[in-house]
Each structure stands twice: as structure tokens, then as C-alpha cells.
Amino acid sequence: MTKVHMPKALLGRVSGFKRSEKLAEAGRRLVHDGVVSINGYPEVAVDIQQDWSANPLGSRSWQWAVAAFRFMPALIARHAASGDNSALDWAMSALRTWQRAVAGPLRKYEFAHNDHAVANQAENLVFLLAYLSSEGIREKDQAEIAVAIRNHARLLSIDDFYSRHTNHGIEQSRILAVIGDFLVADPDARGWLALAVGRLGDELDFAFTKEGVHVENSPGYHAYVCLSFLKILDYFPREEIAELADRIDALMPRAIRFLTHITRPDGTLPIIGDTVNDPIPNYFKRYRKTRDYTHLRYATTDGAEGQPPSQTAVLYPQAGYFIARDAWQPPGEGRSAFHLVLRCGYRSAYHRHDDDLNIVLYCDGEDWLVDSGAYRYAEDDPIRRYVRSKWGHNVPVVRTPPRLRWKWAAPELVLPMLRLPSAEGVSAVRAVTRTYPDHVATRDLIACPTGRTFDVVDTLVPSGPPVRRNYLSLWHIPADKDIRIEEKCVVVTSRRTGARLVIENLTARRAKIHLVDPGIPGQQGASYSPFSNTLEPVQVLAFEWAGNHLHSLLRFRFEAAAPGEPVI
């Protein structure tokens, strides 16, 4: 029998698979009906062992999940629940057909040796071998799986294969450490573990600003990377990773604090960058005795647990976030809050959109100004190009032909935000970006959250000779709102509640105010993506001025529906 080390965390994961009726049913359908179930995607009947590059859903992320062997826990659950040996036969056949495919006809397939897929496939093979070993069955299969895991570890240990300073690199390192601890009899195991722990220390230094905010520009990835490091604390004995463990513990209060403030009043994350509109799982329980944990629980449970923070407006100048709300409402009333986020900054190209200066607004249980979302990780898709571009965000743009609108480049690294002097009860910040190819852009946000009002002052100044252009200030408004355009203002009304967002043009020059179609190839109108692989219609409101530069002032004022006022 293959000698492996199974710490409590690994045994717990495998035991969880064994108890899951949902996973067991997914395993039965995979083995007997040929139906592949990947979490977050529709079930689909496809023989992946005949074609590992199959893409029945037209989703690159689904292909990645298959290459990562995300189906393996379901096969474990099926065998544990029923003793169905065909589930383990299917698992072994999957390993062999995959190996033959990527060594032959699929050797150039995108996910044959993908940095992230290799790591995750190795972890799922660890789960399978741990299950077989704990049950004391199929010794020959155990040896075969151990060889595959060892080969993955050798690949993960190669510097040229390592995706340094990315969330992929963190996962590669975490899983390499797991393998080094798991294959206890392998002569290279201790070296893999030491290499991985060293890499993880470097990744931790890079992954978060000193403020405790993850650098990959998306609140969803802030939560995801926190979980990756917490998995390390849960998996390894503290004496084995003492220094790294201490540093993770020192970081987490600041990381939790950011999550507390960025969380929307409905308990979900705002879809900034490559984030989906999901709630934050409670995987910070190890810090339950800390004040920061109680604040996060208050934010994510609508006050059912924890205690509210004292701060209602926070600035993260290095990471590039300003977050303000009117108050921390009493338990059960959180959804009525006013929650405003300004985003501007560059620390990593991973999961970054061209969203410097972007603003999103949630108030009284509804979205009013929305971001574009991730859609899907297919960079040649015209909708993906749109949602990552300036035209997919609430920012000023220069009117250009549609074919030029979806290009973006990494800006110079600058301190993106600073606080401005302001009166009591008012928060004022300035965001600066050089992401415009031939302009320097600033956005001043002057917010009075308790009054549910804010002013936005935009300046785009050409860096070269002045040329007359058309400048647009874009605002993405959900399709469930009615928009009435007047001479100097716009009234956005909720069909559900009758509440209004009034946007006034206080710029010295009169603006042309209209709805625009951004010109996405093959699509009429604009869309946004609150969840992966989904699209919902959105209205794009534009204030437009002509000139050789832009200087605009817009005032936003939220008005609750009057008592007894009829809903449209």
C-alpha cells in the first residue's frame, strides 16, 4: 500500500465528500448517464474521456474545471455511498485517458499543462488517493495515482512553470506544499514542502498592500486569496510553517476589515473587476474572538450576528478604493443602507478591468449604478472585451470608433487616491489615473452619505496638443429602472419602489444627455454580468460635451419614495 500522510484537514475534506448526497448523485449521473456536473454550470451530457477538449457550453472556464478533475469528489462520494466500483473504475480511466490525450493529440491543448489546472488536478488526485488509502483498497491504483501526483509535483516545482505573484502562483504553491506533506515516503517530498512554503511567504508579501487589500483589483479575488492562505493555516501544523502562519495571522485582521466595508448592504460583494455578486462564506471563524470578525459578521448577516463598526467611510489609497455608507443600520434593516464605492488603482494585471475612476451605488435594497462584471474568461469574446474596457464602467471616455473602444493597457504605477479637505459629515477624495492613452484624468468625489448625495468632478486634460473631441460621462443603470431625461438633469426611478436617483448637470456648459449603445460586435445594446457566464441588460446613460478637454460636475441625489406614492 502506498504510504501517505493524511492530516486532520485532509481527512475532513474526504469525509465531507463521503457524506454528501448531492455529490454521490452527481457521481452516479457521471458514471451511468454520462452527465458532467460542474458547480456553477448547467449539467451537460458529454463523453469527456473521448474528447477532453470538448466544450459543450462554450465556456473556457468549464473546460478548465474538467481539466482540473473537479469531478473527482463526486466519484469518491458515489463509491462511498453505494460501493459502486464502476465509480472508481471511471476515475482511473479518466486519469489514463487524460494522460494519453495530453501526451498525444492534445499535447498543445490550452489546458493540457495549464499552470492552475495542473495544481488543482493534483489536489483532486490527492483526494482520490487519500480515499483509497483510508479504505485500504485498490493498491495498484494507489501506486498509479501516486506516480501521477509525483509528476505534477515535479512540474509545479519548476521555476519556469511557476506563475509568480498571481493567485495562480499562490494555489500552485499551496498544493505543492500539500503534496510534499502527503507523499511522505517520496525522497523529494521535504524539498517540495520547503520550496512551497518559501514561495508562499513571497506571495503573501506581494499579494496584499500594507492596508491588507489584495492587489488583483477584484473584491472577489480578495476573498478567494484570503481563503487560499486560510487553507494553509488549517492544513499544516503550526510548528511546520511557524513564520508563515504568524504573518498570515498578522495580515488577516486588515483583510477582514476591507471585506467588512466593501460588502454591500445585502451581504454580497459588488461586481467590481472579475467579481461575481456572491455572499462571503464564513471561513474566518478562527478569528471569531477578534473585533474585526464581529464587524464582518454584522456586515454579512444584516446585523443578526456581531457588532457594527464605528467607521462609515474608509479610504484605501494604495489599493485604490473609497467606500462610504450612510450608517450601520439596526439588525434587519441593513438593506436600506446607502453604499457607495469609488475604485481607481493598478497593482497587478490579473483580473483587472480598465475601471479606474469607476463608481457603483447600492441604496435602499437596489442597484442604481452598476459595474460590468466578469462575464467569462475568454479574452477574445467581444462581450468580455467590452466588460473589461472603459466603456463597461461608470467613467468618462473619449468618443472613438467602436473598434478602438475595447483596447486597454497597464498604466504607470502611481498612488491612485488621496483625501481632500472637506466639511464635517462630508468625505472628499481625488482619484488620478494615466490609463487614458493621451490624457491625464482625475475624478473628485465629494460625498455626503447621510444626505445620500454626492458630487462627481471629472477632468480629462490632453497630454499633447489640444484637439477638439467629444467627451462622454457614462453611467450604467439597471434595466429595472425608468430613465427620464430633462434639459439639465436625469431622473432615474425604481419601478419596484418609486425611489429616485436624480443626476444634475452642474457643469458650466450644457451637455447633450442621451442613452447610448456602446457598439459591441454582434449585440444590440449593453449588458452586465452579475454572475459568471450570465448577462443582463443595462442602460448606458451619457452626458456628452465637445471641446479640447473635459471638466464636468454632476450631482447625484437619492430620494426615497414618498409614503403612499404610487409605484410605476
N, C-alpha and C positions, 0 to 999 in steps of 0.2 A: 504494500500500500504506500502511495506517495506521502512522504512526510511533510506536513504543513503546520503552520502556527495559526490558530484561529482565536483572536482576542474576542472579548465580550461584544464589542461593537459589530464585528463581522458575524458572529453567531446570531446577534439580534436581527441583523438585516435578513439573514437566511430564514430565521424563524418567522419573521414578518411575511416573507413570501409564502411560506408553507401554510400560514393561517388565512391567506387571502382567497376568499371565494371568487372574487372578481378576477384575480389573476388566474386562478385554476380554470375558470370558464374560458378566458382568453386563450389559455394553453390548449384546451380541448378543441376550440374552434380552429386554432392554427394547425394542429396535427391532423384532425379528422375532416375539417371543412376547407382547409387552405385559406382561411381568413386571417389576415395580419392585423393585429390591434396595436397601434402605437398611440400612447397617451397624447391627447391634443389633436388627433386627426381622425377622420372617419375610418371605420373598418373597411377593408378592401380585400376582395378575393384575388390573390395573385400568387403564383408559384415562384417565390423569390429564390429558391435553390436552383431553379432552372435559369433564372436571369437575375443575378444580384444587382444589376444596374437598372432594373425595372423602375419605372416612375409613374405608376397609375394615377397618382393625384397631382402630377405636375409640380411637385414640391421638392426642392433640393434638400430642405431640412428633413423631410420624411426619408429620403434616401440616406442621409447621414445617420438617422436613428436606426435604420435597418443595418447599415454597415457597423454601427456600434453594438449590435446584438442586443438591442433593447427588449427583444422578445424573450430573452433567456429567463428572467424571473417567472414569466408565465409558464414556461416548461417545467421549472422546478416546482411551482405550485401545483401543476397538473399531476405530476408524479406523486407528490406528497399527499395529495387529496385522494387519489384513486389507485395508486400503484401501477398506473398505466405506463408500461415500459416503452411504448411507442413514443412517449414524450421525450425520454432520454435518447432513444434512437434518433429522433428528429434533431435533437440538439447536437449529437455527434455528427450526423450527416451534414448539418449546417456548417459546422466547423470545417469539415473536409471539403465540401463543395466550394466554400468560400476560399479556402487556401488554394485549391486548384484553379479557381477563376482568376484570382489576383496574381497568380504566378504565370498565367497563360493569357487567355483572351481579354481579361480585364486588367492587365498589368498597368495600363495607362488611365484607368478609370479614376475619376476625381477622388473617390473615397477609398481607393484600394490601399493607400498608405497615408491617409489624411491624419494630420497631427492630433486632432481632437478625437476622431473616430477610433484610431488605434488605441489611445488611452482608455476610452470608455469600453471598447470591445474587451480589452484586457481585464478591466474590472468586472465585467459580466462573466468572463471566463473564471475569474477568481470565485465569484458566487457559485458557479456551477461546480467547480472542483471542491469548494468548501462543503457543498451539499452532499456530494458523492462521498467525500471523506467522512463526514459526520454520520452518514448512514452505513458506512462500511461496505459499499457496493461498487461493482464495475472497476476493478483495479486497473485493468488495461486501459480503460477510458481515462482514468485519473492520470496515468502516466502520459497519455497523449495530450491531454489538456495542459498538463504542467509544461510540456515542451513548447506548446503554443504560447503560454504566458511568458515563459522564459525568453522566447524570441521577441515578443513585444517589449519586454523589459530592456533587452539589448538595444532595440531601436529607440526606445524612449531615452536611453542614457546617452545617445549620440548628440553632441552639441549642435550639429547642423540640422538635426531633426527637431530640436527643442525650440518652441515658439516663445522666446524670452520676452518678458514684460507684457504679457497678454493674459486674459482669463484662460485661454487655451494652455498657456505655459504653466499656470497655477494647477490646472487639472492634470496635465501631464506629470507634473512633479508630485502631486498628491498621490496619484495612482502608482507611480514608480515607487514611492515610499511604501505603499500598501503591499506591492509585490515583494519588495525587499524584506518586509516583515513576514510575509505569508510563506514564501518558498524558503523556509528556514534551513533546509539542507543544501541549497544551492551555494556553491563557493563564491558566487558574485553577489549574493543577497545583501550582505552587510555593506558592501560598497555602493550598491544601488540605493540603499536606505540613506547612507551618509550623503551621497550626491544629491538626492531628492530634498533632504532637509536643508542642505546648504542653498539649493536653488529657491526653496520656499522662503527662506529668510530674505533673499534678494528681491523676490517677487513682492513680499509684504512691504518692503521699503518703497518700491515703485508704485504699487497698486493704489495707494491711498495718499491724498495730500496730508499735510500736517494737521489739517482740520478734521481728518477722519472720513473724507469723502472719496469714493472710488473714482479713478481717473478716466474710466471709459465712457463718460458722458451720458450715461443712461441710469436712472434710478433702479431699474430692474436688474441691471448688472451689478450695481452696488449691493443689492440684497443677495444676488447669486454668488458673488465672490465672498461676501461675509460667510455664507453657508459653506463654501469650499474650505475656508480656514477653520470654521467651527467643526467640520467633519474631521479635520486633523486632530483637534483637541479631544474629540470624542473617541477617536480610534487608537491613539498611541498613549502609552503610559507617560506620565509627565516627566519621569526621570530620563526617558529616552529622547525627548525633544524639549528639554527644560527651558533653554534660552528662547527658542521659537515660541513655546507656549506662553512664556511671560510677555513677550512682545505682542502676541495676538490679544491676550487679556488686556494689555495696556491700550490697545487700539479700539477695542470693541465699544467702550462707552461713547466715544466720539462718533463711531459709525452708527450706533443705535440712535444717538441724538439727531443725526441727519435724517434717518428714516422717520423719526417721530414728526419732524417738521415737514418733510416732503410728502408724507402720507396725506391723501385727500380726506375731506371730512366723511366720505363714505367708506373709509378704511382701505381703499385701493391706492395703487401707485399711479401718478399721472403719466400719460404716454409720451414722455419726453425721450428723444433718441430711440433706441431699439428696446423700448419698454412696452409691455402689454398691461392692460388695465386689470391686473390681478390683485387680490389681497396679499398681505405679507404673512407667510406662515410663521407660527410662533416657535422658531427654532433658537431663541435666545434665552431659554429657560435657565441655563446655567448662571445667568446674571440676574435672576429674579429678586435677589436681595438688594439690588442697586436702585438708586433713584431713577437712572436713565431707563431701566427696564420698565418701571412703573409708569413712566411718561409714555413710552411706546405702547404699552398695553392700553392706556387711556385713549390714545390716538386711534388704535386699530380695533377697539371694541366699542366705540361710541360711548366711552365712559363707564362701561359695565365693569371694567377692572382698572386697577391702577389709580394714579393721581395725575392731574393735569400739570403741564409745565407752567412756569410763570411767563416765559417769553412768548410773544405772538409774532415777532418779526425777527428774522435771522439772516445774516449775510455771510456767505462763504466766498470771499474774494479770490482765493486761489483756485478753487474748483469751479467757480463761476455760477453760483446760484444765489438768488434772493427770494425768500419765501415769507409771505405775510398772511395772517388771518385776522379777522376782527376780534375773536375771543376764543377761549376754550369753553365751549358751551357745556351746560349741565348734562349729566348722563341721559342718554336717549335723545338728545337734541342736537347732536354733532352735525347732522346733515344740513342743518340750517346755516352753517358757517359760511363765511366769505373766505376763499382760499386762492391766493394769487402767487404765481411763480414767474420770475424772470430768469432766463438762462443765457449765459454767454461765457465761453471759455474753451480752451483747447489744451489737453494734456496727452491725448492718445488718439490715433486714427480709428481704433477699434470701436465699433458701434456708435460712432459719431455721425450726426447729421449736420448739415450746413445750417445750424439753427441758432447761431449767435444773435442775440437781441430778442429771442423768442419769448412770448408771454402766453401763459394759459390761465384761464379763470374758471373756477367752480364756485357756485353760490346757490344757496337755498335748495340743495339737492339736485342741481342740474349743472351740466356743462354749458358754458357760454362762449368761451374762446378755446378751441381745441387744437392740439398738435396733430401731426400726420400719422404717427405710429410707425411700426417697423414693416408691416405687411409680410414680406418673406425675404429670406436671404438668397436672392437671385439677382445679382448686381446688373445683369443685362436686361432685366424686366423693366419696361418703360414706367410702370407704376412705382416700382422700387426706386428707380432713378428720381422720379418726381417727389416721393415722400422724403427722400434724403436731401433734396435741393432746397434752396431758399424759398422757392415758390410753394413748398409744402408747409410753411411755417408762418407765424404771425410776425412778419418782419418787413422793413422797407426793401424794395427791389428797384432795379433799373429795368424799364421795359426793353426787352430784347426779343429776337425771333425765338419761337418755341424750341428749335433745335439747340439753342445755346443756353437754355434755362436750367438744364439738368447737370451742368458741369460744376464741380467744386474742387477746391484744393485745400490742403492743410495751411493754416495761416501761420504767421510768425508767433512765437510763444511770448505772450505779453500777460501782464496782470490784468485780468479781464474786467474786474469790478472794483468800485470804491464807493464809500459812503459820502454823501453830500450833506452840508448843513441843512437843518430842517427845523420846523417849529414843533412844539410838543404835540404828540399824537400823530405826527406825520413822519414817514420814512422816505428818504430820498437817496437814490443810488444812481450811479452812472456806469453803463456798460460800454466797453470800447472793443472794436473788432477790426481786423485787417483782412477779413475773409472776402471782401469785395475786391475784385482784381485791380480796379483803378480808382478806388475811393477809400477814404478813412471814414468809418461810421461810428457814431455814438448814439446811445439811447439813454435818456434820463427818465427815470420812473419816479414820480412823486406820488406816494400812496397815502391815503388816509383810510386805513382798513375799517376803523369803527364807523366811519361815514360811508363806507362801501363806495368810495370814489378813488380814482387815480388819474393822473395826467401822464401822457407819454410825449416826450420831446425827442424827435429824431433829427439827426444831422448827417448828411452824406456830402462830403466835400471831395471833389476830384483831386487826385494826386498829380495829375498832369494839367495841360492847358484846359481852360473851361470850354465845354461843349454843351450845347443845348440838348437836354434829354427829357424824357418823361419818367417821373419817379412815382411809384405806387407804394402805398402803405397797405399791406394785405392783412386781413383778419378772417380766420376760418370759423364759421358759425354752424353749429349742427343743423341738420335738415328739419328738426322738430321745432324750429323757431321761425316765426314770421318776421320779415325784414321790411320796414317801411322807410324809404329814402326821402328825406326832405331837403330843403335848399342848403342848410348848413349842418344838418345832423342826421343821424340814423337812429331809428327806434327798433330794437330787437325785442320781440315779445314771445314769451313761452306760451305755446298752445295748451300746455297742461295746467299751468297755474295763473297765467296772466301777468306774471312778473315781467319787468322790462330792464333791458340794458340800453341806456341812451349814450350814444357816441357823438360828441360835438366836435366840429372842426373849428378850432380857435386860431388857426394859422392866419397870418395877415392876408394871405392870398386865398381866393376862393378855390375850392377843389372840385373836380369832377368826381362825383360819388356814384359808383355803379357796381354791379356784380360781374365777375369775370370768369371766363373759362380758361384755365391755365394752358390748355392745348396739349394734354397728354396723348401721345400717339395711340390710336385705337380706342379711345374712351371719350365719351361726352361728359363734360363737367369734371368736378374734382371729387376725390374720395379721401377718407381717412380710415385708419386700421386700428381699432381699439384692442383687437386680439389677433394673434398670428393667423395669417392666411385668410383673413376676412376683410371686407371692405364695406363701408357705409358712406352714403352720400354726404357731402358737406357743401355749404355755400361759401364762396370766397368773395368777401366784400373788399372793395378797393377805394381808397381815397387817392386821387391822381392829380399831380401838379407837373407843369412843364417849367424848365429852367436849366441853368447851368450848375445848380446844386440843389440840395433839399434841406429845408429847415421847416419842420412841421410841428404843430401842437394839437393833440387830440385829448379831449377829456371824456372819461368813461364814468358813468354814474348808474349804479344799480338801484332800481326801485321795486320794492315788493308790491305785490298786488294789493289793492285796497280791499278791506273787508266787504264781502258781498259783491265785489266786482265780477261780472260775468267772464268766464273763461272762453277764449275764442275757439 
